[in-house]
Amino acid sequence: PISYTRLVKSPAPQVKIRFILSSTSLTWTPDAKGRFTSQVTIAAADKGKHDAWKVNVVRVYAVSLPGGIMPSTGTPTSISFEMPYRDANRLRFVVRDDASGHVGSSEIRIDPSRTS
């Protein structure tokens, strides 16, 4: 699932996005502290006034599970980030597991009246 938790219109319009993924959908490697980490690339696009998708942001994230937790179907992981908001009520995301190359996508509608 994907959700947005906050839409801020000033001083610079931003929206906070949160993905929740099954930990088995990513490729994990143990780090020096014994925690499992994964690297993902997220691309986001918004639908403008003329119904054309326009790339908004592309970022690479390192995701980790809390110490002692193993990846399993019952263990979710989440990724949260803020991105610019350009008065578009539809956002599309592509998430790529950088180790395996697997790709998933999702789309969300933003309610402009839900601002903080």
N, C-alpha and C positions, 0 to 999 in steps of 0.2 A: 504493500500500500504506500501511497504517497499523500502527503498533506502539506498544507501551509499553515503556519501557526501565527503569522503576523504579517500585516501589510502596513508599512509606514510610508506616509506620503511626504513628510518633510523632516529634515531639510532636504534630503535626496530620497526620492521614492525607491523603496526596497521591499522585497518580500522574503520571508524566511521559509525555506523549504525543508521538509524532513522525509527521508525515505526509510522504510523499514523493510529489510530483506531477510530471508532465511539465510542463516550462516552457511548452509550447504550450497548456496548459489554462487559463492565466491571461492577462489583458490587461496588457501591460507598457508603461511610459512611461519615457523617459530622465530621470534626475534631473540636478542641477547638476554632478555629478561624472562624468556620462556612464554611470553604472551604470543598469541597467534595474530599475525597482521596480514593485510591484503591491500593491494593498490587498485583503485578504480579511477576511470576517467568519466566525467559527467559532462555532457553537452546539453545546453538548454536553449530552446527557441521559443519565441512568443509570436502570436498571431496578431498582426497589425490591423489597422483600420481598413486596409484594402485586401484582407483575407490572404495575405502572403506570409508564410513562416519566415522569420528572421532570426538568425543565430544571435543569442544574447550573451552567452558565456560558455567557455570550455575550461574545465579545471581538473587537476589530478588530486586525488585524496588518498591518504593512507588511513585505513580503517583498522582498528584493533579490538579484540575481544578482551574483556576483563581477565586479569590473571587467574589461571586455574580453570578457565572455561574452555571446553573443546567445541569445535564446530559440530553441530548436529541439527536435525530437522526441527527440534524443539527450541533451538537457541536462535533468537532473532538478533540482528545487528542493525544499527541505525546510522544514517549519515545526515547531518544537518548543515545547512549553509545559507547565507544570504546572497541575493542577487538583485541587480537593478530591476525596477518595475517601470515599464513604459506604457502604461494605460492599456494593456492588452488583457483581456479576460480569459485567455487560453494560453497555457504553457505546455510545452512538450519536452520530455527529457529522454535522453539516451544514456544508459549506464553500461560501461564496458569493464569487464574484469580483465585487467591488463595482463595477467599471467596466462589465462586460458584463451582470451580473445572473445569469450562469450559476451553477447550483447542483449540487453533488454530495453524496452521503452515503455513509457507511460505518459499520460496526458492528464492535466488537471485544469479545472475552471476556477478562476479567481473571482470572488465577490467584492467589487470595488467599494461597497458600502461597509465592509468589515475592515476598518482601519484603526490604527492606534496612534 
